[in-house]
């Protein structure tokens, strides 16, 4: 796990050296900070003795500036939990980069003195400098392209590390509820994520899950800047046999998700599931148990969405105004116009984007049905 976990403080100087020598990293820094000489940035970076220092010095200030221009506001409701405790935040997956990054901003703003360690798939690490950078930024790497035997061993190692973070390092963790984003915003927790979590720790499955102090986290975007890219992907998967995303596609999604307009962004922490886990029958079969826990996390995420006008319009609610409907239709027209395909299927693309905005509303309303 040493090559996959976040860097310890004594490992940071070597990582900074590697970044300084990398021409791609230099180009990215000069793009993000055009008015600041690269040696000045590196001097500031070397002044960061810990990953938390790095996050406060670079990530926090960058993200605050970004959200001031690319959003209409960012806030979090954490009244259901005690932020003095440490949790494993399991969230729906809206943005490749920002889901965990914005959580760290919100935790800093809450004044708790730490952020969270971040689970990130190795498929997103397109270059060695990116791997160094995410490990500086408190990320641990999830290996995805392994054989069955290797995957089992890697999952056990990953789980043991997560238990170590919560129980010994006393830090928080963020992990997505599923591998990859739900392209249609129909957010569902994969039971396999929970099975991995229960490989580490001690005791029964319930006891092992309780040791991670899981908090379902609902992330709500008023606008998804990647909606047109996801719609394009749906058409390509429909029309091109065997089509697969490239690393360039992932980079474009990351760039668009970070820089694109988001409207309002809201994070909502549901209650920690520890007490709920105690209500489960002791003799529940393991396979059923993981499905039941996943369904509970889904219910908590769905019920704590913040819904916006576009969600109501997309779900064809009766209470939307003509102005709201016109605004949504104009927005979708603009997003479809960005889709780069030889033969864009306009009705299909419109339906894809509409579904993305309707699903959070529909899932939320299902939680209100007895």
Beta strands, then each sheet from edge to edge (+ up, - down):
strand 1: 73-77
strand 2: 88-91
strand 3: 117-121
strand 4: 139-142
strand 5: 173-176
strand 6: 214-221
strand 7: 264-272
sheet 1: 1+ 7+ 6- 2- 5- 3- 4-
end
